[in-house]
């Protein structure tokens, strides 16, 4: 992951301090220009009157008529022999020519002016259309630039500044990314960081690479191989040593019914042995185990103890080593210290000082589970002791501790409480939300980061912590359909008969008389005629009609109904928590107002383009 990142990019950014990751923003699509549907339209307009109107043909016609009348008068006069008539004819012809020429000139000028006016109107339209296209293109260009240059990712940081952080869930990759992101942003603000890595997975390697590229000092200490947990940050006084050892052992057996009694017994035993050791020599687990052997009467001398130390311890045998339970506890402590001594160097180097700047990584590891568990608790309670005494770790420091599965909530809450009292900010990383760890959810008052939780109970607890909200969901959906088919058939036959008979009689008479006077004598002629007739007709008719009909009808009906109900459900479903990507997280920030944000802690976003430098404002 780190090798693919270009640290030399000038636009790389890990800010503000306490940066957790980045959230993706939805960019509004390009908005069309409001003038897009209002393009200029060419419309033919009427030209002005002096351009639209041509020559006055009425006046022209009147002049021509007058000229022709005068010419005709002159012609008549010339026929009658009057000399003046010739001049009249010549004047009439000239008058008609002048009138016609004037009309032609005015028509030509009108056409030129009309053409020029139309060209000017079209030029204005082209100019308006060009201006419209320019405005639309400019709007589209600005929208395209807005969409292409708008930030896609905004940094996520607590509203009230970084005062601490509680991280629950997530895998190794997610923890590495969020450590690299948060840690780099804090170190850029010149804050010293101490990491307690109990996972044996080198969680802070990515952060160390980032920090070294930034030019900050990095120190790594592997416990207990490079340093004894008891010597962390410097040697302890006898009373403090006994308390740290007893509390570390007690935290591994809190479910024991006599846990409190055993703790006080361990304090007494460790203190009794440590007080008899030479203060000029370091107190190691090997020397403590040797001292317990002396008290148990198993050995009368040991190469790891001086003669004076053996003598002083021998004087406590009858005082300390009485009682079966005491002897059982001494046996347990002796074997435990021997186990711890096997992983500790015989001559450990000088303990690492708590840095005032840069990064200090304290990691634990062992092939034996019991030694690893006890070492984790010893380192944890050694740091807790420094916080209680307000020693070694300076104010303004940032303490990060990645917990394994075996830690309970009592020690973790004590660590956070004492760190806050000393103005030391903490980042607690818990792998699950089982058992007592769920009691830590929201207890510190710090912003909470929820990463992927595969366990169903843990995901449900995370969903409950995020909260519930009202929303409308589809509660009922119904569908009802039906169809109807109707078939009909019918036949009909009709017959009609008819008969018609017609009888008729006609009678006629004609009389005529004629008189002839031509010639002589006059003749008179009469004629008369009569006619009579009759007719008879009969007709028959018969009609048949046959009808055959078939009727089919189909009817279909479909009814659907949806019902939405207002419900009070998870704001973030547990399945969403289970399906998060390794670097995704849900931030629950209780700053000025409670907000829930989905983000990604992959540090590569800091080196990408279109990443904002300022957090996104949430209304």
C-alpha positions in Angstrom: 0.0 0.0 0.0 2.7 2.5 1.0 5.0 1.9 -2.0 2.3 2.9 -4.4 1.8 6.3 -2.8 3.7 9.3 -4.1 4.8 11.3 -1.0 6.3 14.0 -3.1 2.9 15.3 -4.4 2.4 18.8 -3.4 -1.3 18.4 -3.0 -1.0 15.6 -0.5 -2.8 16.5 2.7 -3.6 15.0 6.1 -5.6 17.7 7.7 -7.2 18.8 9.9 -5.5 17.3 12.9 -7.4 14.2 14.0 -8.4 13.3 10.4 -10.3 10.0 10.5 -10.9 9.5 6.8 -13.0 10.9 3.9 -16.6 10.8 3.0 -17.9 10.7 -0.6 -20.1 13.5 -1.7 -22.8 13.3 -4.3 -22.2 15.8 -7.0 -25.2 17.4 -8.7 -25.5 16.7 -12.4 -24.9 19.6 -14.8 -27.9 21.9 -14.9 -29.1 22.8 -18.4 -29.1 26.4 -19.3 -32.5 28.1 -18.6 -32.2 29.7 -22.1 -31.8 26.4 -23.9 -35.5 26.2 -24.7 -35.8 29.8 -25.6 -33.8 30.0 -28.8 -34.4 33.1 -31.1 -37.0 32.3 -33.8 -37.0 34.1 -37.2 -40.3 35.7 -37.9 -41.1 37.8 -41.0 -42.0 41.3 -39.9 -43.6 44.1 -41.9 -41.3 46.7 -43.3 -41.9 50.4 -42.7 -44.5 52.2 -44.7 -42.0 54.1 -46.9 -40.4 50.8 -47.7 -43.5 48.7 -48.0 -45.5 51.2 -50.2 -44.5 51.5 -53.9 -45.3 54.4 -56.3 -48.8 56.0 -56.0 -50.4 54.4 -59.0 -53.6 56.4 -58.7 -51.7 59.7 -59.1 -49.6 58.0 -61.9 -52.7 56.9 -63.7 -54.3 60.4 -63.3 -51.2 62.0 -64.8 -51.2 59.6 -67.7 -54.9 60.2 -68.3 -54.4 63.9 -68.2 -51.4 63.7 -70.5 -53.3 61.4 -72.9 -56.3 63.8 -72.9 -54.1 66.8 -73.6 -52.4 64.9 -76.3 -55.7 63.9 -77.9 -56.8 67.5 -77.7 -53.6 68.6 -79.4 -54.1 66.0 -82.1 -57.6 67.2 -82.8 -56.3 70.8 -82.9 -53.6 69.9 -85.3 -56.1 68.1 -87.6 -58.1 71.3 -87.6 -54.9 73.2 -88.7 -54.0 74.9 -85.5 -50.2 75.1 -85.1 -50.4 75.2 -81.4 -51.6 71.6 -81.4 -48.2 70.2 -82.2 -46.7 71.8 -79.2 -49.4 70.4 -77.1 -48.7 66.9 -78.4 -45.0 67.2 -77.8 -45.6 68.5 -74.2 -48.0 65.6 -73.5 -45.5 63.0 -74.6 -42.7 64.6 -72.5 -45.1 64.8 -69.5 -46.0 61.1 -69.8 -42.3 60.1 -70.1 -41.3 62.1 -67.0 -44.1 60.6 -65.0 -43.2 57.1 -66.0 -39.5 57.6 -65.3 -40.3 59.0 -61.9 -42.4 56.0 -61.1 -39.7 53.6 -62.2 -37.1 55.4 -60.1 -39.2 55.3 -57.0 -39.9 51.5 -57.5 -36.2 50.8 -57.9 -35.4 52.8 -54.8 -38.1 51.0 -52.8 -36.7 47.6 -53.9 -33.2 48.6 -52.8 -34.4 49.9 -49.5 -36.6 46.8 -48.9 -33.6 44.5 -49.6 -31.4 46.5 -47.3 -34.0 46.5 -44.6 -34.5 42.7 -44.8 -30.7 42.2 -44.7 -30.5 44.4 -41.6 -33.3 42.5 -39.9 -31.6 39.1 -40.7 -28.3 40.4 -39.4 -29.9 41.4 -36.1 -31.5 37.9 -35.9 -28.1 36.2 -36.6 -26.5 38.4 -33.9 -29.2 37.5 -31.4 -28.8 33.8 -32.3 -25.0 34.0 -31.9 -25.4 35.7 -28.6 -27.8 33.1 -27.4 -25.5 30.3 -28.4 -22.6 32.0 -26.7 -24.6 32.3 -23.4 -25.8 28.6 -23.6 -22.3 27.4 -24.4 -20.8 29.5 -21.5 -23.3 28.1 -19.1 -22.6 24.5 -20.2 -18.9 25.1 -19.9 -19.2 26.5 -16.4 -21.4 23.6 -15.4 -19.0 21.1 -16.9 -16.1 22.7 -15.0 -18.2 22.7 -11.8 -19.0 19.0 -12.1 -15.4 18.0 -13.1 -13.7 20.2 -10.5 -16.1 19.7 -7.5 -14.5 17.7 -4.7 -15.7 14.1 -4.5 -14.2 13.4 -1.1 -14.3 15.5 2.0 -12.2 15.0 5.2 -14.0 13.7 8.3 -12.9 15.0 11.7 -14.6 15.4 15.0 -16.6 18.6 15.2 -15.1 19.8 18.5 -11.5 18.9 17.6 -9.6 15.7 18.4 -10.0 14.8 22.1 -9.9 11.1 21.7 -11.4 8.2 19.7 -12.9 4.8 20.4 -12.7 2.3 17.6 -14.7 -0.9 17.6 -14.5 -3.7 15.1 -12.5 -3.9 11.9 -9.7 -6.1 10.7 -6.0 -5.7 10.6 -6.1 -3.8 7.2 -8.7 -1.4 8.5 -6.7 -0.7 11.7 -3.5 -0.1 9.8 -5.3 2.4 7.5 -7.0 4.3 10.2 -3.8 4.4 12.3 -1.9 5.8 9.3 -4.5 8.4 8.6 -5.2 9.6 12.1 -1.5 9.3 13.2 -0.1 11.2 10.3 -2.6 14.1 10.7 -1.6 14.4 14.4 2.1 14.2 13.7 1.8 16.9 11.1 0.5 19.0 14.0 3.7 18.2 15.9 2.0 15.9 18.4 3.9 13.0 20.0 2.3 9.5 19.7 2.9 6.3 21.6 1.3 3.1 20.2 0.7 0.0 22.3 0.4 -2.8 19.8 -0.8 -6.0 21.4 -1.9 -7.7 18.1 1.4 -9.1 16.9 0.5 -7.8 13.4 2.7 -4.7 13.2 -0.2 -2.4 13.0 1.9 0.8 13.0 4.2 -0.1 10.1 2.2 2.1 7.7 2.1 5.0 10.1 5.9 4.6 10.8 6.5 4.8 7.0 4.4 7.9 6.7 6.1 9.5 9.7 9.6 8.8 8.5 8.7 10.4 5.1 7.6 13.4 7.0 11.0 13.6 8.8 9.7 12.8 12.3 11.7 10.4 14.6 10.4 6.8 14.9 11.3 4.4 17.7 10.4 0.8 17.9 10.6 -1.4 21.0 9.6 -5.0 21.1 8.6 -6.3 24.5 9.9 -8.3 26.3 12.8 -9.2 23.9 14.3 -5.7 23.8 13.0 -4.4 27.2 11.4 -5.7 30.3 7.9 -4.5 30.9 8.9 -3.5 34.4 11.6 -1.2 33.1 9.4 0.6 30.6 10.0 4.3 30.9 12.4 3.7 33.8 12.7 1.6 37.0 9.9 1.6 39.5 9.9 1.9 43.3 9.3 -1.3 45.3 5.7 -0.4 46.2 4.9 0.7 42.6 6.5 -2.5 41.2 4.4 -4.7 43.5 1.2 -2.9 42.6 1.9 -3.1 38.8 2.7 -6.8 38.9 -0.2 -7.7 41.2 -2.7 -5.7 39.1 -1.5 -7.2 35.9 -1.9 -10.7 37.3 -5.3 -9.9 38.8 -6.6 -8.6 35.5 -6.0 -12.1 34.0 -8.2 -13.8 36.6 -11.0 -11.3 37.4 -13.6 -14.0 37.3 -11.9 -15.8 40.3 -14.1 -15.7 43.4 -11.1 -14.6 45.5 -9.6 -12.2 43.0 -9.3 -9.3 45.5 -7.6 -11.5 48.2 -5.2 -13.0 45.7 -4.3 -9.5 44.5 -3.4 -8.3 47.9 -1.5 -11.5 48.6 0.5 -10.9 45.4 1.3 -7.4 46.4 2.7 -8.6 49.7 4.8 -11.4 48.2 6.3 -9.3 45.4 7.0 -6.5 47.8 8.6 -8.8 50.3 11.0 -10.2 47.7 11.7 -6.8 46.0 12.5 -5.1 49.3 15.3 -7.6 50.0 17.0 -7.2 46.6 19.9 -4.9 46.1 18.5 -1.5 45.0 21.6 -0.9 42.8 20.7 -4.0 40.7 17.7 -4.1 38.4 14.6 -6.0 39.5 14.0 -8.6 36.9 11.5 -11.5 36.8 14.4 -13.9 37.0 15.6 -12.4 40.3 12.0 -12.3 41.6 11.5 -16.0 40.8 14.8 -16.8 42.5 13.8 -14.9 45.6 10.5 -16.8 45.7 12.4 -20.1 45.5 14.3 -19.0 48.6 11.1 -18.3 50.4 9.7 -21.7 49.4 12.8 -23.5 50.7 13.4 -25.0 47.3 16.9 -23.5 47.0 19.3 -22.1 49.5 21.2 -20.0 47.0 20.9 -18.8 43.5 23.4 -17.4 41.0 21.0 -14.6 40.1 21.0 -13.4 43.7 23.9 -12.0 45.8 24.8 -13.6 49.1 23.4 -10.7 51.0 20.1 -10.9 49.2 19.8 -14.6 49.9 20.5 -14.0 53.6 17.9 -11.3 53.9 15.3 -13.5 52.0 16.1 -16.5 54.2 15.2 -14.4 57.3 11.7 -14.0 55.9 11.0 -17.7 55.4 9.1 -18.2 58.6 7.3 -14.9 58.3 6.1 -15.0 54.7 6.0 -18.6 53.7 3.4 -19.9 56.2 0.0 -21.2 55.1 -1.0 -23.5 52.3 -2.6 -20.8 50.2 0.4 -18.6 50.5 2.7 -21.4 49.4 0.3 -22.1 46.5 0.4 -18.5 45.4 4.2 -18.4 45.8 4.4 -21.5 43.6 2.2 -19.9 41.0 4.1 -16.6 41.0 7.5 -18.4 40.9 6.5 -20.4 37.8 4.9 -17.3 36.1 8.1 -15.3 36.8 10.2 -18.1 35.4 8.1 -18.1 32.2 8.4 -14.3 31.9 12.1 -14.5 32.5 12.7 -16.8 29.6 11.6 -14.1 27.1 13.5 -11.3 28.8 17.1 -10.5 27.9 19.7 -11.1 30.7 21.1 -7.6 30.3 18.2 -5.4 29.0 19.2 -2.2 27.3 18.2 1.2 28.7 14.5 1.7 28.8 13.1 3.9 26.0 12.0 7.4 27.2 8.6 8.7 26.4 9.1 10.9 23.3 8.2 14.6 23.3 7.8 14.4 19.5 7.6 11.7 16.9 6.4 8.2 17.2 7.1 5.4 19.8 5.8 1.9 19.0 5.7 -0.6 21.8 4.7 -4.1 20.6 4.5 -7.4 22.4 5.0 -10.9 21.1 5.7 -14.4 22.2 5.2 -17.9 21.0 3.7 -19.0 24.3 0.1 -17.7 24.9 0.4 -17.3 28.7 3.6 -15.3 28.4 2.0 -13.1 25.7 -1.1 -12.5 27.8 0.8 -11.7 30.9 3.2 -9.4 29.0 0.3 -7.5 27.5 -1.2 -6.9 30.9 2.1 -5.9 32.4 2.8 -3.4 29.6 -0.8 -2.0 29.8 -0.7 -1.6 33.6 2.8 -0.1 33.5 1.5 2.6 31.2 -1.6 3.0 33.4 0.6 3.4 36.4 2.5 6.2 34.7 -0.9 7.9 34.0 -2.0 7.5 37.6 1.2 9.1 38.9 1.2 11.7 36.1 4.8 10.7 35.3 6.8 10.0 32.1 4.0 10.8 29.7 3.6 14.5 29.1 0.5 16.5 28.6 -0.8 16.8 25.1 0.5 13.3 24.2 -1.6 10.9 22.2 -1.8 7.3 23.4 -3.0 4.6 21.0 -3.6 1.1 22.3 -4.8 -1.8 20.1 -6.3 -4.3 22.4 -6.5 -8.1 21.9 -9.5 -10.2 22.8 -8.5 -10.8 26.4 -8.8 -7.4 27.9 -11.8 -6.4 30.0 -13.5 -3.0 30.3 -12.3 -2.2 33.9 -8.6 -1.6 33.0 -9.5 0.2 29.7 -11.9 2.6 31.4 -9.2 3.3 34.0 -6.7 4.0 31.2 -9.0 6.5 29.4 -10.1 8.1 32.7 -6.6 8.8 33.9 -5.4 9.9 30.5 -8.2 12.5 30.3 -7.3 13.7 33.7 -3.7 14.3 32.5 -4.8 16.0 29.2 -3.6 13.0 27.3 -5.7 12.0 24.3 -6.4 8.3 23.7 -7.3 6.2 20.7 -8.7 2.9 21.9 -9.1 0.0 19.4 -11.2 -3.0 20.4 -11.7 -5.9 18.0 -15.2 -6.8 19.0 -18.3 -5.8 21.1 -18.7 -9.0 23.1 -19.0 -9.5 26.9 -17.8 -6.5 28.8 -16.4 -4.6 25.9 -19.9 -3.5 24.8 -20.0 -1.5 28.1 -17.2 0.7 26.6 -19.4 1.8 23.7 -19.9 5.5 24.3 -18.8 5.4 27.9 -15.7 7.7 27.4 -17.7 10.5 25.6 -15.2 10.4 22.7 -16.4 10.1 19.1 -16.9 6.4 18.2 -15.9 4.7 15.0 -17.6 1.5 14.1 -15.8 -0.7 11.6 -16.8 -4.1 10.2 -18.2 -6.5 12.8 -18.8 -10.0 11.6 -20.5 -11.2 14.8 -24.3 -10.8 14.7 -24.5 -9.8 18.3 -21.8 -7.2 17.9 -23.4 -5.8 14.8 -26.8 -5.6 16.6 -25.1 -3.8 19.5 -23.5 -1.3 17.0 -26.9 -0.7 15.3 -28.5 0.0 18.7 -25.8 2.4 19.5 -26.1 4.3 16.3 -29.8 4.7 17.1 -33.2 4.5 15.6 -35.2 6.8 13.5 -38.6 7.2 11.8 -39.0 6.3 8.2 -41.7 5.1 5.8 -41.5 1.6 4.5 -43.7 -0.5 2.3 -45.9 -2.5 4.8 -48.5 -4.1 2.4 -48.8 -4.7 -1.2 -51.9 -6.4 -2.8 -52.8 -7.5 -6.3 -56.2 -8.6 -7.5 -57.1 -9.6 -11.0 -60.1 -11.1 -12.8 -61.4 -11.9 -16.3 -64.8 -12.6 -17.8 -65.7 -14.3 -21.1 -69.2 -14.2 -22.7 -70.3 -16.1 -25.8 -73.7 -15.7 -27.5 -75.3 -17.3 -30.6 -78.7 -16.7 -32.3 -80.7 -17.4 -35.5 -83.9 -15.8 -36.9 -86.2 -16.6 -40.0 -88.9 -14.3 -41.3 -91.3 -14.7 -44.2 -93.8 -12.2 -45.8 -96.4 -12.7 -48.6 -98.3 -9.9 -50.5 -100.7 -9.6 -53.4 -101.8 -6.5 -55.4 -104.8 -6.2 -57.9 -105.6 -3.1 -60.0 -108.7 -2.5 -62.1 -109.3 0.7 -64.3 -111.8 2.1 -67.0 -111.3 5.2 -69.2 -113.9 7.0 -71.5 -113.3 9.8 -74.0 -115.3 12.1 -76.4 -114.2 14.7 -79.1 -116.2 17.3 -81.1 -114.8 19.8 -83.7 -116.2 22.5 -86.2 -114.4 24.3 -89.0 -115.4 27.3 -91.3 -113.6 28.1 -94.6 -113.9 31.7 -96.2 -111.3 31.4 -98.9 -112.8 31.7 -102.2 -116.5 31.7 -102.6 -118.8 30.3 -101.4 -118.2 29.9 -97.6 -118.1 26.3 -96.3 -118.8 24.9 -92.8 -117.6 21.4 -91.5 -118.4 19.6 -88.3 -116.7 16.4 -86.8 -117.4 14.3 -83.6 -115.6 11.3 -82.1 -115.9 9.1 -78.9 -113.4 6.5 -77.4 -113.6 4.1 -74.4 -111.1 1.7 -72.8 -110.4 -0.4 -69.7 -107.3 -2.1 -68.0 -106.8 -4.7 -65.3 -103.5 -5.9 -63.5 -102.7 -8.3 -60.7 -99.3 -8.7 -58.9 -98.0 -11.1 -56.1 -94.9 -10.9 -53.9 -93.2 -13.1 -51.2 -90.1 -12.2 -49.1 -87.8 -14.4 -47.0 -85.1 -13.2 -44.5 -82.7 -15.3 -42.4 -80.3 -14.0 -39.7 -77.5 -15.9 -37.9 -75.5 -14.0 -35.2 -72.6 -14.8 -32.8 -71.5 -12.5 -29.9 -68.2 -12.8 -27.9 -67.0 -10.5 -25.2 -63.9 -10.5 -22.9 -63.4 -8.3 -19.8 -60.3 -8.1 -17.6 -59.8 -6.2 -14.4 -56.5 -5.7 -12.3 -56.4 -3.9 -9.0 -53.2 -3.1 -7.1 -52.7 -1.3 -3.8 -49.6 -0.3 -1.8 -49.6 0.7 1.8 -46.7 2.6 3.4 -46.3 2.7 7.2 -44.2 4.9 9.4 -41.9 2.8 11.5 -39.2 3.3 14.1 -36.2 1.3 13.0 -32.4 1.2 12.9 -30.7 4.2 11.4 -28.0 1.8 10.3 -29.0 -1.8 9.9 -26.8 -4.4 11.6 -26.3 -6.1 8.2 -24.8 -2.8 7.0 -22.2 -3.0 9.8 -21.5 -6.6 8.9 -21.0 -5.8 5.2 -18.7 -2.8 5.5 -15.5 -2.9 3.5 -12.2 -3.3 5.5 -11.4 0.4 5.3 -15.0 1.8 5.7 -16.3 3.0 9.0 -19.3 4.7 10.6 -18.5 7.7 12.7 -20.9 8.6 15.6 -19.9 12.0 16.7 -21.5 13.6 19.7 -20.0 17.1 19.3 -22.3 20.1 18.8 -25.0 17.7 17.5 -25.0 14.0 17.1 -24.2 13.0 13.6 -23.6 9.7 11.8 -21.3 9.7 8.8 -20.1 6.9 6.6 -16.4 7.3 5.5 -13.3 5.5 4.3 -10.0 5.7 6.1 -7.7 4.6 3.2 -4.8 7.0 3.3 -4.4 7.0 -0.4 -7.3 9.4 -0.7 -5.0 12.1 0.7 -3.0 11.9 -2.5 -5.8 11.8 -5.0 -7.3 14.7 -6.9 -10.7 16.2 -6.2 -10.2 15.8 -2.5 -11.3 18.8 -0.4 -9.1 20.4 2.3 -12.0 21.5 4.4 -14.6 19.2 6.1 -18.0 19.1 4.6 -20.6 21.2 6.5 -23.5 19.1 7.9 -26.7 21.1 8.5 
